[in-house]
Amino acid sequence: MLVYAHPDHRLHNPSEPHRFGGVLLPPAETAARADRILSALSRLEAVEVVCPPSLDEQDLLLVHEPDYLEFLRGAHSRWRAATGAPADGEAVAYIRPLPGTPWRSPTHVDAQLGVYSNDVDPILEGTWPAALSAAASAVAAARSVHGGRDAAYALSRPPGHHAGPATFGGYCYLNNTALAAAWLAARGARVAIVDVDTHHGNGTQAVFWNRGDVLTVSIHGDPEVHFPFFTGFAEETGEGEGLGANLNLPLPSGSGWAGYAPALESAREAVITFGADVLVVALGVDTHVTDGVLALGEEDYPLLGQALRIGLPTVIIQEGGYGEGVLEHAVPAVLAAFS
């Protein structure tokens, strides 16, 4: 398996605790995640790890709005200048526009944080270069598959599937999965995305909502009670040219392999019916029972890898997964079974 990974992911390494479930917890999405995966992959046979080339930033416009990219690039330095915060400070939104009334597009960075953020994620001094490195890995994997490889894996971090065209959230700043798919579609491919992260890929759905050339499928925990809450329901099927090209397969909390496997089969059938000629997999392994949404066990990840083998050229993009020992087992298990 060809693996793309970039050391610049470490430039985004949040440390400030945040409140979750009424208690302050350390951040879950840190630089250690990718390092743990990379260390585990080094023990597999036939794994080639490559640093991706620099990204052509024009490719970001395939997915993201220009004003959002301009904001994200300069947000931390502007925030420091406006607030006197130190270089290691973490910029977080604390005010958002009121719905139901007109509001003026703001120029102050504190207000812009509330416009472009849909969560409580911080922007650090190194967030932009780290996000670029994650996107570069995704595009490099897509380019490899477009060039004739059967499969490639992008160890993209920060993850991406919760980033919308003009918003960041859910630990995600640039939508790596959507970018890989859009890059391939721009070159004439008919692309299917299968997102197996435990949370709905709301950003990816938003990117392709009105497009019929990219199928988006997401298998995830019930959004009635799980992040991102507002989207991910079965009735969401796309609009305009995208009508019918969006499939959500929400599962009850605590679903194990017995409930997950039929959803995977539905996803496979949708990809085949769509007539995709390339597959992009958003690989989250926070489906593990210890992450508290779904309840897959260690023995299920090889089965997941086998099920994702649909006979199409495949780009695999890393999304979520956090628990101690889970990343180290689950990601290699999926990739080994897939390849």
N, C-alpha and C positions, 0 to 999 in steps of 0.2 A: 504494500500500500504506500502510495506517495503521500507524504504529510507536509503541509505548509504551516510553518510557525515562525513568528517574528518576535525577537527579544523586546521590541518596543512596547509590547503589551504591559510590561512591568511599570511603565511610566504612569499608568492609571492604577493606583493601589489605595483605595479609600481606607481610612482608619477610624474616622469618627463614628461612634455608635449611633444607632437610630432606634426609635421606639417602635416595637412590634408586639402586639398582644399585650400592651400595657407595661412592658418592661423594656429597658435599654439593652440592645444586643449589638455585638460587634458586626461589622458588615460581612455578608456572606460571599459577595463576589469580589475576590481579591486576586492579586497576582499569583498567589500560591496555587490557585485552581489549575491554570495552564501548566505550571511547572510540575504539578503532581501528575497530570495526564501525560506530559512529555516523558517523565521518568518511567511511567508504567509502559508506555509504548516502546521505549528503548529495549524492553525485555522480549518484545515480539520478534519473530523472524520476518525477514523480507520487508522491513519498514525503512523507508528512505525519507529522512527529514531534511527539508529544504527551506531556506529563508526566501520569502517571495520578493520579487522585484518591487520597486516603488510603484504605487498606484498612480495612474493617470486620473487626477482629481476630477476631470470632466466626466468620468464614468459615474461619479456620485450623483450627477444630475439625472441619471436614469431612474433614480429612486427618490431623491430628496430635493426640496425646494431651495433655490439659491439663497434666499434670505436666512433660512435656517442654517445652512452651511456657513454663511458669513458670521452668524451669531456664534455658532459652536466653535469656530476657529479662534475667535478673539474674546470669548466670554470671560475667561479667567483673568486675563490681563486687564480688561476693562473693569471687572469687579474689584480687583485689587486697587486700581487707581481711584475708583469711586468710594471705596470703604476703608482704605488703609490696611487691608488684611495682609497677613504674611504670605510668602510664596507657597508655604505648605497648607494654606487655608483651603477649605472646601466650600465652594459656592453652592447654596441650595435655595430653591424657590421657597418663599414664605407668603406670597400673596398672588392671587389669581383673579382674572376678571370675573365680575358678577354676571351670571347668565341672565338673559331676559332684558338687558338694557344695552344700548349702544355704548361702545367704549373706543377711546382713541388709541391707535397703535402706539405703544410707548417707545421712548428712546432711551430711558434709563435702564441699565443692565439688570437691576434688581427686579424691575417690572417685567423685563423680557424673560428672565428666568421663569417667571410664572406663566408666560405665554407659551414658551417652547417646551416646558417640562410638564409631563402628565403624571408625575410621581414625586418622590422625595430624593431622587438620586443626586449626588454631588457632581460638580464639575471641578476638576483639579487642574493644576498647571500642566500635567501630562495627559489629560483626557483626549485632546484632539490628536496628538501623534499616536497615542495608543489605539484610538478608534480607527485611524487611518491604517495602522498596521494590521488590524483585524480585517478590515475591508480588503486590503491588499492580498491577504491570505485567501480570502473567499474568491476574489477575481482570478488569482493565480490558479486555484483549483479548477475553476470553471474553464479557464483557458486551456489547461492540460487536458481536460475531458473533451473540449471542443477540438483539440488537436489530435485526438485519437485514443487517448487512454481510456480504459474501461471505468476507472474510478480514481478519485483523489479526495483527500480529507483535509479540511482547513481547520486548524486549531485556533479559531478566531476568538479573541478575547480583548476587550469586552464583547459580550454576546450582542445579538442584534434584533431578534424577531419582535421585540416590543417597540422598536423605534419606528415611528411613522414618517410620512413624507416631511413633516415639519415639527416633530416632537421627539423628545427622548424620555425614557422611563423604563422601569423594570430591569435596571442595570444596563440598558441598551442605548447607544448613541447613534450609530450608523447601522442600518439594517443589512447585515452581511448576507443573510440568506436571500433576501429580496434582490440584493445587488448581483449576486451570482446568477440568479434566475433571469433578471432583466438584461444582464450582459449577454447571456446565451440567446435570449429571445431577440435581442437587437441584431444578432447574426443569423436569424432565420430559424432558430430551433423552436419546436413546440415543447414547452417546458411544463412539467408537473412538480409541485412542491408538496412533500409530505412532512409535516411538522409533528414530531413525536415527543416534544417537550411536554411536561406535565401541565403547563399553562398555555392558554390559547395564544396563538401567534397573531395578536391584534394588529401590530404594526405591518406585518406582511399582508394581512387581509386588506388593510387600508390602502396599501400601495397598489394592489392589483384588483381592487373592488370593481372597477369599471372596465377591466381588460379581459378579453376572451382568449388571448393567446397564451396565458399562463394559468394553469389550474392550481388552486391553493386548497390543500387538505390539512386539517389540524385535528389531532386526537388529543384530548386534554380533560382535566378534571372539570366538573360542573361549574361554569362561571357564575351561577347563582350564588355560590358560596366561596368561590376561589378567585384569586387574582387572574385576570384583570377585570373581572366582574361585569363590565358593561357590554362586552361582545364575546362571541364564541358559541352562540346558541344555534341550534340546528336550522332554524328558519332563515338564517343569514346566508343567502345564496348568490350575492352579487347584484349589480345593477347595470343597465344599459348593455353594452357589448359583453360585460362580464357576468350577465345573468346566467346562472347555472355553472359557473366556473369557480365557485367557492363552496367548499363542503366542510362543515364542522361536525365533529363526532364527539360530543361531550359525554363523559362517563361519570357515573355516581362516585362519590368520594369512597376511597378504600378499594376500588376495583383492582383485582389481581389479574393474572394472565387469562383466566377463564373469561373475564369480561373484556380484556384488552384485545385478545386475538381476533374476535369477530370484527372489531373496529378496524384492525389492521387489514383484514381481508376486504372490508368495504373500501378502504383506501386503495388497496391494490387494484380492485375492480374499477374504481373511478379513474385511476391513472391509465389503465388499459383502454377503457371506453373513450377517454379523452383523446387517445391516439398520440400520447406523448412520445417524443423520441429522445428525451433526456430527463433525468430525475434529479431533483435537488432535495436532499434530506436535511431537515433542521433537527439535529440530534441533541435532544436534551435527555439526560439520564436522571433528572429529578423526579422521574416516575417511580423511583425506588421507595419502598415502604417507609424508610427513615425520613423522607422529606415531607411526609404527612398529607399528601393529596391523593395519589394513587398508591398501589401496593404491590409493585413488581418486586420479585426477589432476585438474588444473584443468578439463579438458574434460568431466569427468563431472558437475560440479555443476549445470549447466543441465539435464542429463538427469534428475538427481534432482528438481529443481524441477518439471519436466514430469510425472514419474511420481507426484508427490504430489498432483497435480491430479485428484482423484477425482470432482469434481462435487458436493462437499459443502461447506457453510460450514466454514471452516477457521481454527483458532487455531494459530499457529506460535510456539513458545516456545524461546528460545535456551538451549542446553545447552553442550556442550564445543566445543573448537577452540582451538588455542594457537599453532601455528607462525607464525613471521614471514612475513607476506604471505598466509598461508592464510585467515585470517579476512577480510581485506580483499577477497579475491577470491571465496571460496566462498559466504559469506553473501549478498552482493548477487547473485551468479549464481543461487543457488537462488530467492531472492525474485523476481528479475526474470523468471525462466523460469516460476515459479508464476503470477505475476500477468499 
